[in-house]
Amino acid sequence: MIDINMVIIRDTPDRFRAMADKIVPPLLELLHEHAKLETEIFERDDELRRKHLAAGGSPNQLAPGADKLHNEYFQRYLALVQPRCVPGFLKYGASRSFGKPAKYSYLDDDPTLEVIFTMKSPQKAIVETHCNSTVWAKACYPHGVSDKRHRFTLKPAGDTWLIARLDYAFSANDSWHIEHCL
């Protein structure tokens, strides 16, 4: 996990700078737990698939137990992320996919990771994560993507901050795209 002292605070008035200590660590912990869940389920699914193929099963069919495992992932995913998102964030449904590498594994694996915190008002904070390591990115995205970025918009809800929006971008492209699930 990234050291909170390594977070880059950008375009943030002095009165909001201390909020980085309150907002960033819980978000990064959530993303770390998400990556652990995704990795665990992927490995279990891969084991089911290997056993299925070794027993002579068709590669075009789901392995026995895969449906149950996918449902388990869906339920655990919702239990993890739903309480940390504003109502309506998951209006398009929850993630049902998992893979290797996990979506946020770069937060633990990339030595060039940048986390940028921006807060200009008490009603909104932005946390951006940038995977800059071409070695890591090319291992995960061999078709030329050299970096990966996520931008989380968080809103206050009592003593906590909830994810209200998630955007992503790749490489040096400045255009951000809406991501509909965490």
C-alpha positions in Angstrom: 0.0 0.0 0.0 1.1 3.5 -0.7 2.4 5.7 2.2 -0.1 8.6 2.8 3.0 10.9 2.8 3.6 10.0 -0.8 0.2 11.3 -2.0 0.5 14.3 -4.3 -1.8 17.2 -3.2 -2.7 19.3 -6.2 -4.9 22.4 -6.6 -6.1 22.2 -3.0 -6.4 25.1 -0.6 -4.6 24.8 2.7 -7.8 24.3 4.7 -8.6 21.1 2.8 -5.1 19.6 2.7 -5.5 17.6 5.9 -8.6 15.9 4.4 -6.3 13.7 2.2 -5.4 11.8 5.4 -9.1 11.1 6.0 -10.2 10.3 2.4 -7.3 8.6 0.6 -6.4 5.7 3.0 -10.0 4.2 3.2 -10.3 4.5 -0.6 -7.0 2.7 -1.2 -7.9 0.1 1.3 -11.2 -0.6 -0.5 -9.4 -0.9 -3.8 -6.8 -3.2 -2.2 -9.6 -5.4 -0.9 -11.3 -5.4 -4.3 -8.1 -6.5 -5.9 -7.7 -9.3 -3.3 -11.2 -10.5 -3.9 -10.9 -10.5 -7.7 -7.5 -12.3 -7.5 -8.9 -15.0 -5.1 -12.0 -15.6 -7.3 -9.9 -15.7 -10.5 -7.5 -18.3 -9.0 -10.4 -20.5 -7.8 -12.2 -20.2 -11.2 -8.9 -21.1 -13.0 -8.5 -24.2 -10.8 -12.1 -25.2 -11.6 -11.4 -24.7 -15.3 -8.2 -26.7 -15.2 -9.9 -29.6 -13.4 -12.8 -29.5 -15.9 -10.4 -29.6 -18.9 -8.3 -32.4 -17.3 -11.4 -34.5 -16.9 -12.1 -34.2 -20.6 -14.6 -31.3 -20.4 -15.1 -29.0 -23.3 -13.3 -25.7 -23.3 -16.5 -24.1 -24.5 -18.4 -25.0 -21.4 -18.3 -23.6 -17.9 -16.7 -25.8 -15.4 -19.0 -27.5 -12.8 -19.3 -25.0 -9.9 -18.4 -22.0 -11.9 -21.9 -20.5 -11.8 -21.8 -20.8 -8.0 -18.4 -19.2 -7.8 -19.5 -16.3 -10.1 -22.5 -15.7 -7.9 -20.3 -15.8 -4.8 -18.1 -13.1 -6.4 -21.1 -11.0 -7.2 -22.4 -11.2 -3.7 -19.0 -10.5 -2.0 -18.3 -7.7 -4.5 -21.6 -6.0 -3.6 -21.1 -6.5 0.1 -17.6 -4.8 -0.2 -18.4 -1.9 -2.5 -22.1 -1.0 -2.1 -21.7 0.6 1.3 -18.8 2.7 0.0 -20.8 4.2 -3.0 -23.5 6.8 -3.2 -27.0 5.4 -3.9 -27.4 5.0 -7.6 -23.7 4.6 -8.4 -24.3 0.9 -9.3 -27.5 1.7 -11.2 -26.1 -0.2 -14.2 -25.4 -3.2 -12.1 -22.4 -4.5 -10.3 -19.2 -5.9 -11.8 -19.5 -9.6 -12.6 -16.1 -9.9 -14.2 -12.7 -10.7 -12.6 -9.4 -11.3 -14.2 -5.7 -11.4 -13.9 -4.3 -8.9 -13.2 -7.1 -7.6 -10.9 -8.4 -4.2 -11.9 -6.7 -2.4 -9.1 -3.7 -4.6 -8.6 -1.4 -1.9 -9.9 -2.0 0.0 -6.7 0.2 -2.7 -4.9 2.5 -3.7 -7.7 3.5 -0.5 -9.6 6.6 1.1 -8.1 5.9 4.3 -10.1 2.3 4.6 -8.8 1.1 8.2 -8.3 -1.9 9.1 -6.1 -3.2 12.6 -6.6 -5.6 14.3 -4.2 -7.6 17.4 -5.2 -10.2 19.1 -3.0 -11.6 22.6 -3.7 -14.8 22.5 -1.7 -16.1 20.7 1.3 -18.6 18.8 -0.8 -16.3 17.0 -3.3 -12.9 15.4 -3.4 -11.0 13.9 -6.3 -8.5 11.1 -6.0 -6.6 10.0 -9.1 -4.4 7.0 -9.4 -1.8 6.7 -12.1 0.0 3.5 -13.1 3.0 4.8 -14.9 5.2 1.7 -15.0 5.6 0.6 -18.6 6.9 -2.7 -17.4 3.8 -3.4 -15.3 1.4 -2.0 -17.9 2.8 -3.9 -20.8 2.8 -7.1 -18.9 -0.9 -6.5 -18.2 -1.9 -4.8 -21.4 0.5 -6.1 -24.1 -1.2 -4.1 -27.0 0.7 -0.9 -26.3 -1.0 0.7 -23.3 1.7 2.4 -21.3 -0.3 3.7 -18.3 -3.6 3.4 -16.6 -5.5 6.0 -14.7 -8.6 6.1 -12.5 -10.3 9.2 -11.2 -12.6 8.8 -8.2 -15.0 11.6 -7.2 -16.0 11.3 -3.6 -18.8 13.1 -1.7 -19.2 13.4 2.1 -21.8 11.2 3.9 -21.7 11.8 7.6 -18.2 10.8 8.9 -17.3 9.0 5.7 -16.8 9.8 2.0 -18.6 7.8 -0.7 -17.6 7.2 -4.3 -20.0 9.2 -6.5 -18.3 8.7 -9.8 -15.5 6.8 -11.4 -13.6 7.6 -14.6 -10.8 6.0 -16.4 -8.2 6.9 -19.0 -5.3 5.2 -20.8 -1.9 6.4 -21.9 -1.2 10.0 -22.7 -4.8 10.4 -23.8 -6.4 13.3 -21.9 -10.0 12.1 -22.4 -11.7 10.5 -19.4 -14.5 7.9 -19.8 -17.2 7.0 -17.2 -16.8 3.6 -15.5 -20.2 2.3 -14.3 -18.9 0.0 -11.6 -16.1 -0.1 -9.2 
